[in-house]
Amino acid sequence: MRYSAFSILLNGLRGNASWKPAWREPAPKPHYDVVIVGGGGHGLATAYYLAKAFGIRNVAVLEKSYVGSGNVGRNTTIIRSNYLLPGNNPFYELSMKLWEGLEQDFNFNAMVSQRGVLNLCHSDAQRDAYTRRGNAMRLHGVDADLLDRAQVRTMLPFLDFDNARFPIKGGLLQRRGGTVRHDGVAWGYARGADAMGVDIIQNCEVTAIRRDNGKVTGVETSRGFIGCGKLAVAVAGNSSRVAEMVDMKLPIESHVLQAFVSEGLKPFIDCVVTFGAGHFYVSQSDKGGLVFGGDIDGYNSYAQRGNLATVEHVVEAGKAMIPALSRVRVLRAWGGIMDMSMDGTPIIDRTPIDNLYLNAGWCYGGFKATPGSGFCFAHLIAKDEPHQVTREMRLDRFARGYLVDEKGQGAQPNLH
Ligand SMILES: Cc1cc2nc3c(=O)[nH]c(=O)nc-3n(C[C@H](O)[C@H](O)[C@H](O)COP(=O)(O)OP(=O)(O)OC[C@H]3O[C@@H](n4cnc5c(N)ncnc54)[C@H](O)[C@@H]3O)c2cc1C
């Protein structure tokens, strides 16, 4: 069923009785050409592009819980392609271009809103760094505007410009950045992939990986054995656990990241704004709630919940940027498990084990990458060679010494 204004009208006239479920609930088949572990944004997008762009439709996505239960449904919905390094920038810009046509492509309203992402700077040195980043973006064909203090004040007059410790000096704006309704992305990709014949199998946990003569031949799951030609792992915060099933140690640590939403307020923030003197980012949802977050909790964990010390830390940074936040009530907070790579850059690569492909290491930033990651991972699986924009996202780059260290913080996952 194609969604359109006409279909809404027609179904309305019929008492909304003829809507169909957005995707099927198939029983697993004994064998697929490709099995994808993880029904998050990346796993579903990979299945969608395998079917749509590469004609591989005998595909299953195995999700241990329900679609959208992981980070894809827990993030703060920010998308952007304001990266500095050549190993990152073309990839995130490919993703941004896919966002720009995504809703028409998969026929689902994901509320893609290019409302702009503004990074504030608070010192001359930081402005220099942003100038450099903005120039690198422009050299890659990505939009970037350096704003002075007066321009930022016109956009966001309620910021604390004269904060004694963190005065606002200006900001780097990417107007094409913004927000997307996160679970709409999962649902849109699931529906689109299902329509092309992909089996999305929920409540199906992969518990072991079977190998024959060193090659992966299938997976043991909570719903029995499922054979496959190729196995693609896209389980984000659970990457190390799944890799352990084939005795593989990944250059990844799992950490909790929390997010928060406030009570509904009248519209007052019409872009995404980030604090440059700490880690705080905020936007306002269409319902009026402020959606915000900050740093990871800083300890290794697989629990999807955080602790109070980080709540205080995040709120402090928010109040330093917008003093009026002190009067806003927080409605909800939640946590997700981040797959923190050693250099802050993801991995989209084959593994040393035949037929096993890996998509991991997304840190704070995997939501914005969802379309690009799905497309490039599908390219790798279908053609057995990396897409040109992911050539530096290799698993062995840590052993080879070719890190893609966007933040320049070295091999410290808790800092990325
Ligand atoms: C609080 C928070 C805020 C964030 N904010 C942003 C942001 O503003 N912008 C941005 O770009 N990124 C953001 N991120 C990061 C982003 O959400 C993630 O990097 C991205 O969603 C990860 O990819 P995914 O969607 O495939 O992961 P997930 O949705 O976590 O998908 C992985 C899936 O694998 C399943 N799985 C795990 N193990 C197994 C198994 N053994 N068998 C079967 N299934 C399994 C899990 O249940 C899960 O559904 C944020 C993350 C969090 C937690």
The ligand as a Gaussian input file, in Angstrom:
#p B3LYP/6-31G(d) Opt

LIG

0 1
 C       20.876000       8.917000      23.990000
 C       21.459000       8.856000      22.617000
 C       21.519000      10.000000      21.834000
 C       22.041000       9.976000      20.551000
 N       21.980000      11.073000      19.758000
 C       22.386000      11.019000      18.461000
 C       22.200000      12.121000      17.605000
 O       21.602000      13.145000      17.985000
 N       22.665000      12.049000      16.333000
 C       23.320000      10.945000      15.877000
 O       23.748000      10.937000      14.732000
 N       23.455000       9.834000      16.662000
 C       23.007000       9.851000      17.935000
 N       23.124000       8.735000      18.742000
 C       23.795000       7.545000      18.219000
 C       22.895000       6.683000      17.343000
 O       21.617000       6.557000      17.901000
 C       23.539000       5.306000      17.140000
 O       24.891000       5.456000      16.756000
 C       22.851000       4.466000      16.069000
 O       21.442000       4.476000      16.268000
 C       23.379000       3.056000      16.114000
 O       22.946000       2.263000      15.024000
 P       21.566000       1.418000      15.037000
 O       20.443000       2.348000      14.818000
 O       21.686000       0.336000      14.039000
 O       21.582000       0.838000      16.515000
 P       20.436000       0.102000      17.360000
 O       19.104000       0.746000      17.159000
 O       20.939000      -0.018000      18.767000
 O       20.377000      -1.310000      16.634000
 C       21.093000      -2.455000      17.014000
 C       20.071000      -3.548000      17.229000
 O       20.739000      -4.805000      17.378000
 C       19.932000      -5.598000      18.233000
 N       20.765000      -6.708000      18.714000
 C       21.811000      -6.649000      19.566000
 N       22.308000      -7.868000      19.789000
 C       21.551000      -8.725000      19.061000
 C       21.559000     -10.142000      18.888000
 N       22.451000     -10.918000      19.521000
 N       20.616000     -10.712000      18.084000
 C       19.717000      -9.931000      17.427000
 N       19.648000      -8.593000      17.575000
 C       20.567000      -8.001000      18.374000
 C       19.505000      -4.622000      19.308000
 O       18.356000      -5.080000      19.995000
 C       19.238000      -3.358000      18.494000
 O       17.882000      -3.204000      18.154000
 C       22.590000       8.736000      20.037000
 C       22.518000       7.581000      20.813000
 C       21.938000       7.628000      22.081000
 C       21.858000       6.372000      22.904000

